[in-house]
Amino acid sequence: MDATNLADLYDLPLLDWASVQARLDAGITQAPGSGGPNRHTCWLTTINPDGAPHVTGIGALFVDGCFWFETGERTRKARNLARDPRCALGVATAEFDVVLEGRASRVTDPVTVAAMAERWAAEGWPARVDESGQALTAEFSAPSAGPPPWFVYRVGPAAATALRTVEPGGATRWRF
């Protein structure tokens, strides 16, 4: 991993990726009052066919060093990712703002899909595996997810940037 101190000119310290990852591992629920400034909204950026960015709010989990989200295959984000898997996912916590860049991959392994369904259900969304074993269903999801089935995506980090929002401050970019 290569780290670059983006706040060097202010003599601020290099941030430690392990502490950023530990905070993400602790959970980023969307419950009011749980994040920065008031709750966590994850923002996914994909690339439209014309090269323009497409940014949309999503519910995501951070598990095993990666962001995970779900969406229907007819949504713009899913169509964009099918064509070009490069994306970025950002979230604000009380301690820092972070953007993770990587490639999204659709996960079809039934064991992994079931494990993620259990994690979302534990967060309050009653997701369950559908009859295919490769997608999710539930009584509801975010309107931007489209109708079920919802497919699970994993975004592993190629790079990340974090800006500490508490003292002493700082900003760091990592390449993995």
C-alpha positions in Angstrom: 0.0 0.0 0.0 1.3 3.4 -0.9 0.1 6.4 1.2 0.3 10.1 0.2 -0.2 12.8 2.7 -2.5 15.4 1.1 -2.3 17.7 4.1 1.5 17.9 4.2 1.5 21.6 3.4 -0.3 22.2 6.7 2.1 19.9 8.6 -0.8 17.6 9.4 -0.2 13.9 10.1 -0.5 11.1 7.6 -3.8 9.2 8.4 -3.6 5.5 9.2 -5.6 3.3 6.9 -6.1 0.7 9.7 -8.0 3.2 11.8 -10.2 4.3 8.8 -10.9 0.6 8.0 -11.6 -0.1 11.7 -14.2 2.8 11.8 -15.9 1.4 8.6 -15.8 -2.1 10.1 -17.7 -0.7 13.1 -20.7 0.0 10.8 -22.3 2.7 8.7 -26.0 2.4 9.3 -28.4 4.9 7.8 -30.2 5.5 11.1 -30.6 9.2 12.0 -27.9 10.5 14.3 -25.5 7.7 13.5 -23.1 9.4 11.1 -21.7 12.6 9.8 -23.2 15.1 9.9 -26.4 13.4 11.0 -26.5 9.9 9.3 -24.6 7.9 6.8 -25.5 8.1 3.1 -23.2 6.2 0.8 -22.8 7.8 -2.7 -22.0 5.6 -5.6 -20.5 7.1 -8.7 -20.6 5.1 -12.0 -19.7 6.1 -15.5 -22.5 6.8 -18.1 -22.1 5.7 -21.7 -21.1 9.2 -22.7 -18.4 9.3 -20.0 -20.3 11.6 -17.6 -20.5 10.6 -14.0 -23.7 9.2 -12.5 -24.0 9.7 -8.7 -26.7 8.0 -6.6 -27.3 7.5 -2.9 -27.3 3.8 -1.9 -27.4 1.8 1.2 -24.1 0.0 1.5 -22.3 -2.2 4.0 -18.5 -2.4 4.6 -17.5 -6.0 5.1 -14.1 -7.7 4.9 -12.4 -4.5 3.6 -15.0 -3.9 0.8 -18.2 -2.0 0.2 -21.2 -4.1 -0.7 -24.5 -2.9 -2.2 -27.5 -4.2 -4.1 -29.5 -3.1 -7.0 -31.8 -4.3 -9.8 -30.2 -5.1 -13.1 -32.3 -2.5 -15.0 -31.1 0.4 -12.9 -28.7 2.9 -14.5 -26.0 2.0 -12.0 -26.2 -1.7 -12.8 -26.2 -1.0 -16.6 -23.3 1.4 -16.1 -21.3 -1.2 -14.1 -22.1 -4.0 -16.6 -20.4 -1.9 -19.3 -17.6 -0.4 -17.1 -17.1 -1.7 -13.6 -15.0 1.2 -12.5 -16.7 3.2 -9.7 -16.2 5.2 -6.5 -18.2 5.0 -3.3 -18.1 7.8 -0.7 -19.4 8.1 2.9 -19.1 10.6 5.7 -18.7 9.5 9.3 -18.3 11.7 12.3 -14.5 11.2 12.2 -13.7 11.4 8.5 -15.1 11.5 5.0 -13.8 8.7 2.8 -14.0 7.8 -0.9 -13.0 4.3 -2.1 -12.3 3.8 -5.8 -12.4 0.3 -7.3 -14.2 -2.1 -9.6 -17.7 -3.4 -8.8 -18.3 -7.1 -9.4 -21.7 -8.8 -9.3 -21.6 -11.6 -6.7 -23.6 -14.7 -7.6 -22.2 -17.2 -5.1 -25.3 -18.4 -3.2 -23.4 -18.7 0.1 -22.1 -15.2 -0.1 -25.4 -13.8 -1.3 -27.1 -15.5 1.7 -24.5 -14.1 4.1 -25.0 -10.6 2.8 -28.8 -11.0 3.0 -28.4 -11.9 6.7 -26.2 -8.8 7.3 -28.8 -6.5 5.7 -31.6 -8.1 7.6 -29.6 -7.5 10.8 -29.5 -3.8 9.9 -33.3 -3.7 9.6 -33.9 -4.4 5.9 -35.8 -7.7 5.6 -33.7 -9.0 2.7 -33.7 -12.7 1.8 -32.3 -14.8 -1.0 -34.7 -15.4 -3.8 -35.5 -18.7 -5.5 -32.5 -18.4 -7.8 -30.1 -18.3 -4.9 -28.2 -15.6 -6.6 -30.2 -12.5 -5.8 -32.2 -10.8 -3.1 -35.8 -10.0 -2.6 -37.9 -8.3 0.1 -41.2 -6.5 0.6 -39.4 -3.2 -0.2 -36.1 -1.6 -1.1 -35.0 1.9 -2.0 -36.9 3.2 -5.1 -33.6 3.7 -6.9 -32.9 -0.1 -6.6 -35.8 -0.9 -9.0 -38.0 -3.9 -8.7 -36.6 -7.3 -7.4 -34.6 -9.3 -7.9 -31.7 -7.3 -6.5 -28.2 -8.4 -7.3 -25.3 -8.0 -4.8 -22.2 -6.1 -5.8 -18.8 -6.0 -4.1 -16.4 -3.0 -4.5 -12.8 -3.8 -3.4 -10.4 -0.9 -3.0 -7.9 0.1 -5.7 -7.5 3.5 -4.0 -9.0 5.5 -1.2 -8.9 9.1 0.0 -9.9 10.1 3.6 -10.3 13.6 5.1 -10.3 13.6 8.9 -13.1 15.9 10.1 -11.9 16.0 13.8 -8.7 17.3 15.4 -5.9 17.3 14.4 -7.3 16.9 10.9 -5.5 15.5 7.9 -6.0 14.0 4.5 -4.4 10.9 3.0 -4.7 9.0 -0.3 -3.9 5.3 -0.4 -3.2 3.1 -3.5 -3.7 -0.6 -2.7 
